[in-house]
Amino acid sequence: MVSALYYERRRNTAERAVDRDLRDAAEAHRQIYQAVRAHDVDRARRLMNDHLLKASSYQAKEEQVLGSKVLGSKVLGSKVLGSKRAAR
């Protein structure tokens, strides 16, 4: 259940992600995979930690951008959350 909630949240923020951020994430995944495949535990751990820190930073940036747009347009309530919620 928790993973489904996280997946849905991340899917929504990924739609707003910059292409460069998505390319960086894909490259990080590739490097992590290669380290795991090579049984290089220390490198895999370091790469995964770096990736999680960057991902957290990217998500914070995405949320700031969304927050700025919301405040700038003075949209309040469920309309901020998208058409699914606004339609309810």
N, C-alpha and C positions, 0 to 999 in steps of 0.2 A: 504494500500500500504506500509506504513512504517513498519507495523508488518511483512509483507511478506519479505521485505528486511532484517529486523533483523533476522527473522527465517532462511533465507537462509545463512546469515553470521554465525549465531550460529551453524547451522547444519554443516557447513564446519569446524568450530573450534572444535566442539564436536567430530568429527571424529578423531581429533588429541589428544583429552583429555586422560589423564592417568586414568586407571580404578579406582584408589583410589579417584580421583577428582569426577568421576561420582558417585561413592558410597556415597561420602560426600554430593553431591548435592541431591541425592535421599533421604538420611536421613534427610537433611534439609527440603525438601518438605514434608516429612512425619510429622515432628515435627510442621511445620507451619500449615499443615492441621489439626492436632490434636488440636492445640491451637485455631484455627478458629472454629472448631467443638465444643469445650468446651466454646466458647464465651469469651475466655480470650484475650481481645483486646490488652492489654499491652504486653503480651507474644508473641502474633502473630506479632505485630509490631516490637518488638525487634528481634525475630527470622528472620523475613523477611529482616530487615535491615542488620543483620549479614550475611545472605545468599547472599544478593546483593553485599556486600563488598567482600566476599570470591569469588563469581562468577567473579567479576571484576578483582580480583587478579589472578584467574586461567586463565581468558582470556588473560590478559596481559602476563602471563607466556607462554601461548601457542603461542602468537604472537612473543614473544622474541625468542622462540625455532625455529619457522618458519623463522624468520629474520636471525638467526645465520646460519641456514642451507642454506638459499639463499645466504648470503654473503660468506659462506665457499665454496660453489660450483660455485660462480661467475655467477649464473643464473640471467639474466636480462630480462626486458620486459614482455610480456604476458606469457612467459613460466612459470614464477613464479606463476601465478594465476591458473594453472592447465590445464588439457587437453582441457576443453571446450573452454577456451579463446585461447589457443595456436593453436587450430585447425581452428580458424576463419581466 
